[in-house]
Amino acid sequence: MQKIIAMDELQFIDFLRKKAPKMKGVIRGIGDDCAQVKVGKETLLLKSDLFIEGVHFKKKDMTYKSIGMRAVARVLSDFAACGGAPKFIGISLGRPKDICGHALNDIVSGVNFYSRKYKFSLIGGDTARSQKLFLDVWGLGTAKEFISRSSAKAGDAIFLSGPLGARPFNKPFEPRLEEAKYLKSFKVNSMIDVSDGFIIDFYRILKMSKKGALLYEDSIPCTKGKSDFYRGEDYELIFTVDKKEQRLNELKKRFYFVGEIKNKDFGYKIKRGSSIKKVSIGGYTHF
């Protein structure tokens, strides 16, 4: 039996992928931003995400409405990363003794802000007493064409939907659902959202797709400099577009063209001027 205690986050996900049986109806399981399952004639997306005080946020830095908004937006961002849209959201909430009814009302108000905007229903969840405030947000959605992390192809153009480092950690943010909807008319081969850092999240595409890449450092939009490559919680989309896409120039006008997918033996590299170096993989990891 492999020892779980010695694993980092990426190794643990690989461990789960190998150990979890893939039953009938599971189209895509562990490893993508959402799971994809078939129930009868319906194909559905499933997603959950934890938002924990002291790990993901500090109460003193945020309003309770912002906590509700940010918690649910993280799940909406994962639906966007798969080319999907939310239909139903549920929330399990851990409530410390100091959280009053007004605070709970504000949290729900934050969730409802996005439910009205993106037309999903809040359908339930669970509550429990807790030492710290946490929200476990789970969602069910749909996608006509699922965009995976594992389908990048050599020659694909790599795009980023917006600048890195621009979104504050303690404010609500806009999940890129509209951008994902716009991309449905293009041949997008793979996609992921930037939650743990541009470098490590894009590495997940390369790892799942068994590909290499050349990034163009001067083309990657940063707010504060190179540290933004590893910052995380930008919730922009990284996506790769097939080299045969005839409307590639249209995408270059709207998004940031930041590199090219290579064969696996090329490795993961970055170009600055005429210099090409191996990428130093890093970002936020949960354990």
Secondary structure as UniProt FT lines:
FT   HELIX           4..6
FT   HELIX           9..19
FT   TURN            24..25
FT   STRAND          26..28
FT   TURN            30..31
FT   STRAND          35..39
FT   TURN            40..41
FT   STRAND          42..53
FT   TURN            54..56
FT   HELIX           59..61
FT   HELIX           64..81
FT   TURN            82..83
FT   STRAND          85..95
FT   TURN            97..98
FT   HELIX           101..118
FT   STRAND          121..129
FT   STRAND          134..142
FT   TURN            154..155
FT   STRAND          157..160
FT   TURN            169..170
FT   HELIX           177..182
FT   HELIX           183..185
FT   STRAND          188..193
FT   HELIX           198..209
FT   STRAND          211..216
FT   HELIX           217..219
FT   TURN            226..227
FT   HELIX           228..231
FT   STRAND          237..241
FT   TURN            243..244
FT   TURN            246..247
FT   HELIX           248..254
FT   STRAND          256..263
FT   HELIX           264..266
FT   STRAND          268..272
FT   TURN            273..274
FT   STRAND          275..278
//
